[in-house]
Amino acid sequence: MQIQQRNRVLHPRPELLTLALGLMSFATTLVPNLAHAWGTFVVDPYCAWAYSTIQAAVDAATAYTDDSHADYIWISNDVTYTGQHIIINDDETEIIEGGFTDCNDFDPGTDHTTISGAGNDGGPVFQITGNGGAVVFSNLYITGAQRPGQNGGGIYYAGHGLLQIELTNIYLNEAGYGGGIYVTGSGGEATLYLEHDTSVLNNTADVSGGGIRIEGTTRLFALHPQTWIGFNHAMNGYGGGVEILGPARADIGSAGYNGVGAVSYNDAVEGGGAAAIPSSAGQATLRIFTTDPANPVQIDDNIASGHGGGIYLGAESSNFNHGVLCAYDFRVNDNQGADGAAIYADSSSPTFGDDVGGEAYLNTIPPGIFGGAAHCGPESVPALGAVYCSAGVPCNELRGNQARDSNQVPTAGAVIAVGSGGSLQGDPFSLRESLAAALIKLSGSAEASGVDVVRNCLIADNHTQHELISVQDGRGFGINGCTLAGNPIDNGYAMYVNGSLTLVNSIIDEPGHSVLDYVGDPSNLHIAYVIANEIATLPDGGGVQQNTPVYVDAANGDYHLALHSPGVDYANEQGGTDLERKPRDVNLAVVPNVYGSRDIGAYERQTAFDGCGTTDTLFCNGFGP
């Protein structure tokens, strides 16, 4: 249970503070070194009656027998505390707060105290054993730990209970795993809350979890504004910003810090921004969603020298566990990786049976038998404050991702890459302005793969070396209600499919390129209600037409269909909503129906009037319900 979600850590009532001050002042004349009153323990080396070290105050608070309220440890900022390795054995509630000018200050405001592990005994700055209580950090700079090969630089937490961090910067720490923060849950659930005005910056893991590593029965929540996990490094492993080791779970909904994404500018070998690595103990789950409708959650500007520039999803075959991404109203933008520049879903092969792969769900609820559905729940993201993006706000997008190596050379990788046994489902989303050999690449045998389908999607203004979509090794893929347009292709078709394909209610507008290079049984090719720039490579089917759509303003990124464009009121009614979550099957009286009232492609016209302007109007109608 969270201690609080207000703008300040709870303090004793003002009248108690006044009384405590009087008692402490009086005590200096009677009992030297009395440094606390009413459960408040003051640290100030320059104050005769205060504790001279943080550890001494922590030990006194731990021994304090009044359990009726939290113990407060107030740390002055008139000195930088160096060589710190502070050990906390937690079974109550300890609130450790810095920023106080001296021992007579009772309101730190937004000031901070620096606590450095530089030169300590090789331990983390804070080492916490959780025994069901709570530890709250506020108004601190936690820095300077050097722990090559060890777990946890700035903070090491093992056990169960609550760790809450606010108004705190954890920076320039190093460890083998979890350079900034390491939490391993056992004996119950360990819950890590990153609250407002908290950053985990420029920490280094020699292996994995540059900013944060969570494992065991741990939950991470980063839901509040002004939260930033950035510029962290996982030098030889997974998760530059965050590593989630199953059965741990992370929920990230923060709008980020001053417009910068909540998980941004991190780097790793695998999973520059975040990595969800399942273990034999269970799935690893990353859920991202928006809590501020004007500022969607972002995972952006991360780099992987290997796979998963933005997000890496692992696989564990001995117990058929997956790394799972559940994304709702999101942005995954401007990331870079050799393959899976935005998202990479890896694969693992068991000794017997089918392969197991990572699972990516973009605004969809997975139907998986082996726990996929359970791990995008059980509680709904609205219970955590999730909302739809506001109208006019770019959202549900993968934009500007690039498949490049560490020397900035374009690779043979994709923006979204899914391996054998993995799964991709998206509805709705857009994929724009990216550079890769392919935009979506699915590989692995059909028997091992999950259900792969995209609906209500826009794939536009990207540049690929080869096909936009590459489906390999006998896999099946479905496309329903999508627009593929304005994508320069260096060499190849718009799509390559070796397996099965269902393509319906969609627009393929790639002049100069054939639509489909299909290798497989013709009976596994299902095409209906498609308008394309060429149809010689498509089988005969209901509503397959060669034509050129007319957009509201494609030159400025608006791929809504103009009123009398081919594709308006074109297909049979099927219900549902479009890319902007607007109702489908809107019958426009001024447009004759071809087969029915449904528009094909990503968008459904709502009226006979162009409700959009002429500049950058892709999201002019918003994504609201």
Buried (B, 14 or more C-beta within 10 A) or exposed (E): EEBBEEEBBBBBEEEBBEBBBEEBEEBBEEEEEBBBBBBBBBBBEEBEBBBBEBBBBBBBBBEBEEEEEBBBBBBBBBBBBBEBBBBBBBBBBBBBBBBBBBBBBBEBEEBBBBBBBBEBEEBBBBBBBBBEBBBBBBBBBBBBBBBEEBBBBBBBBBBBBBBBBBBBBBBBBBBBBBBBBBBBBBBEBBBBBBBBBBBBBBBBBBBBBBBBBBBBBBBBBBBBBBBBBBBBBBBEBBBBBBBBBBBBBBBBBBBBBEEBBBBBBBBBBBBBBBBBBBBEBBBBBBBBBBBBBEBBBBBBBBBBBBBBBBBBBBBBBEBBBBBBBBBBBBBBBBBBBBBBBBBBBBBBBBEEEBBBBBBBBBBBBBEBEBBBBEBBBEEEBEEBBBBBBBBBBBBBBBBBBBBBBBEEEBBEBBBBBBBBBBBBBBBBBBBBBBBBBBBBBBBBBBEBBBBBBBBBBBBBBBBBBBBBBBBBBBBBBBBBBBBBBBBEBEEBBBBBBBBBBBBBBBBBBBEEBBBBBBEBEEEBBEBBBBBBBBBEBBEEBEBBBBBEBBBBBBEBBBBBBBBEBBBBBBBBBBEBBBBBBBEBBBEBEEBEBBBBBBBBBBBBBBEEEBEBEEEEBBBBBBBBE
